[in-house]
Amino acid sequence: MKKILLMAVAFLAISLSSCKDMGAPTEIRCNPNPLVVVGNSVNADISATFPEKYFKKKAVLCVKPVLKYENKEVVADSAVFVGEKAKENGIKVAYKDGGKLEMSAHFDYVPEMAKSELFLRCRVKVGKKTYDIPDVKVADGLVAIAKMASVKSDELKPAVTPDKFQRIIQEIQEADINFLINQANLRSSETKAEDVKALTTAVKEANDNERKAINALEIAGYAYPDGTEELNAKLAENRQKAASKFLAKQLKKSKVEAEIASKFTAEDWEGFQKLMEASSIQDKELILRVLSMYTDPEQREREIKNLAAAYKNIAEEILPALRRSRIQLTIDLIGKSDAEILALLKEDASQLSVEELLFAAT
């Protein structure tokens, strides 16, 4: 069953000086998580790490798995770990090198356990001094899959946390191709940029992977809001066409058949506003107020240019990033079918995510 790393909680300082540096082990893992009912049993494999120079040489650590539910609890068989010079019987843990905690827990299932949590209860002992460490939670909930299969349909009652399983999850990847001022010519430095190469690689991978599908490929050409709208519209359109031609060539090279949707924006005020909000340019707040006060593009441009000092910084820091075409790839990540989930549940449930386990239970 899938192992999920859980961080151990921070513990209170221990007044017993001889064992004050010890607490529960770290990097605790529970397998499965969430817990699963198989027949009439709830079983768990627990592992953890004792760091180097952590386990006192005369220390004794008793660890008990505890399943808590509805203000009740049941305790499984404990395991005892001892330092190199301890007189008690137990699993030896070296002080210098540290060691591993590995133990199993078994609980007889009762319906009240449908909403439960698994904890580790630890007691440290050095000589005559002992300290009970606050319980450490190691697993959530309970998925009563195998048990539910044997219950009559009219006896079933929902007792599992609603699953968040989604059969198809969308993933979006973007890349920008930037242009020189008043130009729409592609430069090799842009088409060979890391984000562009990563996107074209992702397109091919999505096409070749049966668990992925290309949902959409979109290209948008932009010009910044400076100059005449007619000139900017032509410039943005040409940038969109140049990027579309480049991407079509890449698709053909990779033997990928996908439709490219394209559009252009003559004056990218939205992009301008986002970049301004993220900047530290002089008179930034004043410029943002201009954008909120005026909707007419020409009026906006005039008001901003009146801020001479600020506009110089805008021309250097903001406008170049708006001379671009943006490629956006939307990929569908296709999850397992119902049949695949049920088959893995029987054969190897470790390949199922928590969401898939909860989905199977519901």
N, C-alpha and C positions, 0 to 999 in steps of 0.2 A: 504494500500500500504506500501511497505517496508520502514521503517524509517532508515535513515542513519545519523549517528552522524557527524555533521560538527563543526569544531572549529571556534569560532568567531575570526575575525582578530584583530591584535594589533592596538590600536587606538593612535592618537597623544595626547600629553599632553594638557589638557584644561586650558586655562588661567583664566577662571572664577573660582575663588577660592571656591565659595559655591557649585559648582557641579563638581569640578575637579576630584573627585574620581569615578564619574559615567561614564558609557559608555553603549554600547549595552549589553543586557543580554547574558549569556554564555550557552554552551551546547545546541546550537540551532539545532532543528530537523525539517525536512520538510517531509511531507507525502502526495504524493509520491515524490520520487527523483530517476530518473529524472521525470519531470512533464509529465502528460499524457493528451491528448485531449480526452474528452468524449462527443460525439456529436459535439456541437459547443462551448463547454466550457472547460476552464482550471481551475481546482480547486486544492487547496492545504490547508492542515492543518498544522499549524506551532506551535511549542511548544518550550519553552526555560526555563531557570532557572534564578531566581534572587537570588544570594548567600546571606547568612546571613550577616547582618550589611553592606549592599550594597546600599539599596534603601533609599536615604535621606528622612527624615520625611516630608519635605516640597517640595519635588521634584515632577515634573510632567513629565512623559515620553510618548511621542506620537510615535506610531509605525505604519508605513505604508508599506504594501507589494508592491513592485514595480517590474513589469515584463519588462525587457529590451530586445530589439531586433532591429537590423538594424538601430542603432542610434536613435531609438524611445523608448518610455516607456509609460506604462499605470499603473496607481495607483489604487489599490483596497481600500476598506473601511479600515479606520484606527482604531486602538484601543488605548485607553488612560489608563495609569497606574499611580496611584498617591500614594504619601507617606501618612503616618498616619495623619499628621497635615496639609496636603494640602487642600486648599479651593475649588479647582476645582473638577468637577465630574469625576469619573473614577473608575477603578478597584483598590481597596486598596491593597497595598503591605506592609507587616510589615518590619520594619527596623531590628529587632532582629532576626526573623525567616526566612526572605526572602520570596520568593513565586514563583509562576509559571506564565509564559506567555502562553496563549492558544488563538489562533485566527485562523480564516479561511480566505482564499482569493479566490475571484472569478474573472475570466477574460473572456471576450467574445473572442473566437478564431478568428484570421485572419491568412491567409496563411503565412504572413511574420513572424509569431511567431514560425515557424518550428525550427529556431535556436534562442533560447532565454535563458535567465537566470533570476532566481528570487532572488531579494534582499530585505532586510529590511532596511527601511530608518527611522532613529530615531532622535528625537529632545528632548533634555533635557531642562527643565525650572525650575529654583529655584528663586522665587521672580521676579525681573525684568530682570534677566540674563538668556539667552538661549544659547544653543550650539547645532549645527547640527553635529551629529556623521557620519563619513564616512559610506557609504552604506555597509551592510554586506551581502555577497552572501550566499544563503541558499539552492539553488537547481540548478542543471545543466540541460541543454538541454531540448528537448521536444520530447516525443514519441507520434506521431499522429496516434495511433492505431485505436481507434473507428472511428475517422474521416476518415481515409484512407479507411475503409471498405465500406463507402458510396460513394466513388469517382469512377468514371468509370476508367477502366483499362488504357485507352489511355490518361487519365488526370494525372496519377500518375507520380510524379517526386521525385527522391530520395532527402530527406531533413534531414535524420537522420544520426547521427554519426555511422560509420560501427560497427557492433556488434562484440564482442570477444567471443561469445558463442561457447563452445565446448561440444559436446554431451558426449564424454568420456574424462576424465582427468586421467592421470596416477599418482599414488602416490607410491613412493619407500621408503621402510623401510629396514634398515640393522641391523645386529647384528654380533658381533665377538665372536668366541670361541677361547680362547688363550690356548697355550700348554707350557709345560715345555721344556727345552732345549733337543733336540734330542729325543723327545717323541711325540707320537700321541695318548696317552690315554686321554679320556675325564675325566674331574674332575667335581664333583657335584657343586663346587663353580662357575664354568663357565656355566654349563647348567642351573643353577638357577639364573644367573645374570639377572638384571633388563631388559637389552636390549634384551636378549634371550627370557625371559618370555613375554615381550611386543610384540615381533614378532610372537611368536606362538599364542598368543591371537588374534593378528590382522589377522592371517591366518584363524582361526575359524570364526571370525566375518565376514570376507569377504565372506566366504563360506555360511554363514547363512543369509546374507543381500542381498536382491534382487537388491539393488542399487549398489552392489559391485560385482566384479568378480576377481578371481585370474588370473592374466595375465601370471606371471612367478614366479618360485621358483628356485633360482640358488645358488649353493654352490661352493666356490672356496677355495682350500687348498693352503697354502703357506709355504715356508721355506725362511729364510733370506740368503742373499748371503755371506755365509762363509762356508768353507769346500768344499768337492768335489761335482760336479754337480750330479753325480750318487746317492750319499747319500741324497742330498737335494731333488732330484726328488722322491725318494722312500718315504722320510719323508713327503713331501707335498701331495703325493698321499694318504698316509695312513691317514693324517689329514682330507683330503677331504672325504675319505670313512667313517671315524669315525663320522664326522658331518652329512653326508648323512644318515647314519644308525640312528642316534639320531633323525633327523628331520622326517624320515619315521615313526619312532615309535610314534612321537607326532601327525603326521597326522592320523595314524590309531586310536590313542586314541581319537582324536577329530572327527573321522568319516568324514575326509576330503579326497577326492580323487583329487590328484594333482600330476603332473609329476615334478620330481626334475631333473634339469639339473646340471651337475657337471663338474668341470675341476680343474686342479692344475697347479701351477707355481713353478718350482724348485727353482729359485733364483729371489726373488721379488725386483728387482732393482727399479721398478717404485714406489713401496711403500716406499722403502728406501729413494728415492729422495724427496718424499712428506714430510716425517717425518723430514728429514734434513732441508728442506726449512722452516719448521715451528719451528725449534729448535733454541737454543741459544748456541749450542756447539762450543767450541774453534775450530778455523780453519774451520768453517762451509763453508765459501766462497771457500776456497781452495779445500775442499772435493767436492763441487758442480762442480768446474771446472774440477776436475778429471773425474767426471761422463760425462761431456760434451766432454772431450778430447778423452776418450777411450771408445770403444764399447766392447772390449774383456773382459768378466767377470773376468778372472784370472788376467789380467793386472790391472783392477780396484781394485780388492781385494788387490793386492800387494802394489799399490800406497797408498791406504788408510791405510793399516797396518803399512806403513812406518811412518805415523804420530802417533807415539806411544801414546802421551798424549791424543790426540783427540780420538783415537780408544778405549781407556779405557772408555771414556764417551759414545761413540757409543754403546759399548757392554752393558752398564748399562741402557741407556736411549732409544735407538732406536731399537736394535735387538729384545728385548723381545716382542715388539708390532708387529713384523713381524712373530712371531711363532703363526700362527692362521689359522682358517677357517672362511671365511666370508659368512654369509647367507644373501641373498638379495631377498626381496619379492616385486614384482611389482603388484599393485592392480589397476584395472580399476574402477574409480568412474563413474557410469552410470547416466547421466543426464535425464531430463524429455523428453518424446517423444513430437513430434509436437502436437499430439492430447491432451496430458496432459497440455502442455503450453497453448493452446487455451482454454481448459476447465477452467483452473485456471484464465485465463485472464477475463473470464466472471463471474466466481463465487467468487474468492478471490485472486485478483492480489497481495496481500501482501505476498503471498508465492512464488512469482517470484523474481529472482535476477535482478539486473540492466541489466546484459548481456542477460538474458532470455527475458526481456521486449524489448530490442533493437532487438533481434533476431526475436521476434514476429512481430515487426514493419517492418522488411525488408523481 
